[in-house]
Amino acid sequence: MNVRFTPQARDDLIAIRDWISEHNESAADRTISRVIQTAMMFGSFPLLGRVGQVAGTREFSVVGLPYLIVYALASESEVDVLTILHTWRRYPLAP
């Protein structure tokens, strides 16, 4: 399966990297790498995450990091990473 990052997920990665790099550039690089590597596993194991709080989604916590990846099975051959959240953020986001 192909793994695609939505514009929101890409924006989330940029925001995470920007925030961490203010304190430690190499930690920012390692964090983003771990998040992306984790998300890429969904291509081989699309049901890896638990059923999501929002209908039609799945969620997976990045091991050792305070981030939650929310994704959806877009088709039989594609997984969409929808958003990447710090676990302290409320999710699902209030309307």
Number of C-alpha atoms within 10 A of each C-alpha: 16 15 21 18 19 14 12 13 20 16 14 17 21 12 12 18 20 14 13 16 14 9 10 12 14 11 13 18 13 12 20 16 13 16 19 16 12 15 24 19 14 23 18 11 11 21 15 13 17 12 16 15 12 12 8 11 18 21 22 20 19 19 11 8 12 11 19 20 22 25 28 22 19 15 10 9 11 16 21 21 27 21 19 25 19 15 14 9 10 9 13 9 7 5 3
